[in-house]
Structure formats: structure tokens, C-alpha cells
Amino acid sequence: MTETTQTQTPPPGGSGAPRSPEYRLAMDALSGLRQDLFHNAFAYRPLPRMSVDGPLTRRLPGRLREYAAWTPHAVIIAAALLTLPLSTIDTGGPALLLGPLCVLPVLLTMARPVGAFWLSMAATPVVGTLGGSWGEWPWLAGSFACHLTVLTVVAMRTRPRTAAWMWALTAAYGLVAEAGFGPSYYYGTNVGPMLVISAMVLLCVAVWHIRREAKQEVTAQQTETAHERSRRALLEERTTIARELHDVVAHHMSVVAIQAEAAPYRVENPPEELERAFATIRENAVAALTELRRVLGVVRAEDYEAPDAPQPTLADLDALLANVRDAGLSVEKAVTGAVRELPQGVELSAYRIVQEALSNTLRHAPGADARVEIGYVLGGLGLRIVNGPPPAPALVKPSPGAGHGITGMRERVSMLNGEMTAGRTDDGGYEVAVFLPVTSPGEGDA
């Protein structure tokens, strides 16, 4: 006797069967329908007030701007009141009942938008049945305006997919009502006009949604680009400062190494301990110089060449002012306090700050007068670079700049633990005030 083994094939759509693309598409569509129109359909979602920073509302007085923020609510209330007289046109039904059925769904869009759509769908056959009119079916005049207004407002408050589902359900209801549920005394149907007009309105709303999202995306990208540009300017300025500090520190460390190597030969029969001390100083200086070049050398670009001339100081400021005067800027210098030699990093930063401030004057206020004030005080160095307004701002167009000058100056001041203020003056000019602290040798020894 033979046994026959039977295998059962899982039915289509079972847990073990692969899903077809059409099936997955249908299930995704039903999931979207549940999420958009059924899940929390009557959730409370109040209509926010309108922004008043637009080109028109920005010009309104303060009190009117507060009222203008309620413009969307006023428009919806006006549309709701408009459906009230339309609900009683050519109807023999109770006007006190038909009016609220057409007004309430429109008003509900301000608090529960999806619930307002369902209320409008439910009110439509009630108004059509109680109307007792010889008008068109299934939407009377009041319910037609009500449902069209609800579709528009809810589409604007939700996403385009929700608008598509509302239109599809409206079309389904209209076709079913037209097929055989309309009373015999209605002499026409308005399903076609409702679907065509609502499709055009919802299409315009979808285009508005797309345009608004694109505008928001562009604004976000512009903000991110401006942030990245500012960050890049900051990094570039820090790189420049690091290069200059590398040159300054490398010079001093080289001098220390050379002096430590030559010092034992300047003393006749130096003690062995002294020779070892100078050898240790030289070895540490060379090691520090090598490490400095290795670490700070990475900030140099491949095409960067170290300057042949020494870094500028405040002693070279007269040459800078002469160069600026040749470019057409009338500038004068005033020095107060006892002029003394400052640390090279402070001298270099002060020179670069004056240079950048005068460059900004040439770029943004051509033809204006400038003044450079340098104050040697007990705790450091004070700088003040101020320029007046351009003589003819309407006739002279300032040259565009990258906007990195103030950022670079602030970086230099911050590096030296200083303070800086920059802003416009009362007469329309611009002022940059800087204080760079300098520790005296006595304070450093203490």
C-alpha cells in the first residue's frame, strides 16, 4: 500500500506568499486614507494667526497689525455667513435647520479641519432631503458653497494627499447619489460642476503648497549657506592668523636656538654645567621649532609661500597710510601716550586691524575721511579707526566685499583676550574701537 504525500500551496495573500506591487500600492493607499481622514479625525487643531511680517502688513500701525493677524479667521467666518442665505434659496424646508447645517462645517474648519469635512459630508444628504426643492441634486446651493469652502480650507490646512482623498470621497458620494438615491422631483444633478470646480480649487491649493515648501526650502538653504560662508570665513581668518603666528614664533625660536648654541663660545673656559644647560636650551628650542612647524605647517595651503620680508608692525603704519592716501582716502593719524615696543604678536595684530579697517573704508565709504588713533596706555594698546559718511552716497556706489573683515578683526582681538566694538556712528560713518591688553615684564615676572 502506497502513501500519497500532499503538499498544500499557501493561498495568495497568505503570510508566506510574496506581495505584488499592486497589492502593496493598494495597502499603502488605504493606510494613507486611514491616517489622513480617520485617525484622530476630530482632533483639536486650532487655526494659527497669520504672520504680520509680510510686505504689506509690516507697514500697518501696531494696532492694525494685531487685527491683521486674525485675517484668516475673518475670511472663514465671512464665507460661513455667505452660505446662510444660500441655504434658503428656492427651498421649502425649514430654514432654521438648513442654515446651521451649512454654516457649522465651515466654522469647524478653524478648530477641527478633518472633522469639518466629515460633518459637511454628513450634512449634504440631510440638507438635500429636507430642502424639498426642485433644484439640483445632491448639493443644494447652500451645501454646495459649504462643501466647496470646507474642501478649500481643509486642503490649505493639511497636505495635498489629504486633499486628494477628500476629492475622491466627494466624487464617490456624488456618483452614488446621482446613480439612484436622488428624489424624483429634482430636475438636474450638479456632481459634474462640483467635481470640476473642486478639482481646480484643490489643484491651485496643491500648487500653493508646493510653492510654499519650495520657498521654505530655499530660505533654509540660504540660511545654511550664509552660516557656512561665515564659518568658512572664520576658519580662513584663523588659518591666516596661524600662518602669521607660525612665522613670528618660528623666528623667535630660531633666534633662541642660535643664541643658545653661540653662548658657550663667548665665555672663556665655561663651566661644564653651563655648557650642558645651553645645550639643553638649544635642543628644546630646536625640538619646539620642529614640532611647531609640523603642527602649524598643516594650515598652509599648497601654494602658500612664506613672506621674505619680516611681518609688519606699528612702525610700518606710516607706509600703510601713505599707500591708502595714494588710493584716494584722506586719513590722518594721532598717537597718544609713550610709544614703546610691544610684543610682536600684538604689533602684527594691531597693524592688520588698522589695515582691514581702512580697506573697509575704501570699499564701503569711498571718498570719506578717516582717522586712526593709537593710544599707548598702562595696560595695553588702544586703537580707534573711524570714518565719516561718503560725501555723495547716491552717486558713488560702494564696492562689494566678502564681509570677512569684521570677522577677522574680532578673531585677532579674541586671540589676544582683547575687547572690540564696531558699529555706525551718529553721522552715518563707521567706527572700530579695539583694546589689546599687554602684560608688562614686571607683571609677567610676578
Secondary structure, DSSP 8 states (H G I E B T S, - for coil): -----------TTSTTS---HHHHHHHHHHHHHIIIIITTTT-----------STTGGGS-HHHHHHHTTHHHHHHHHHHHHHHHHTTTT--S-HHHHHHHHHHHHHHTTT-HHHHHHHHHHHHHHHHHHH--SSEES--HHHHHHHHHHHHHHHHHS-HHHHHHHHHHHHHHHHHIIIIIS-TT--EE-HHHHHHHHHHHHHHHHHHHHHHHHHHHHHHHHHHHHHHHHHHHHHHHHHHHHHHHHHHHHHHHHHHHHHHHHGGGGSSS--HHHHHHHHHHHHHHHHHHHHHHHHHGGGS-TT----SS----GGGHHHHHHHHHHTT-EEEEEEES------HHHHHHHHHHHHHHHHHHHHHSTT-EEEEEEEEETTEEEEEEEE---S-TTTS------S-HHHHHHHHHHHTT-EEEEEE-TTS-EEEEEEEE---HHHHH-
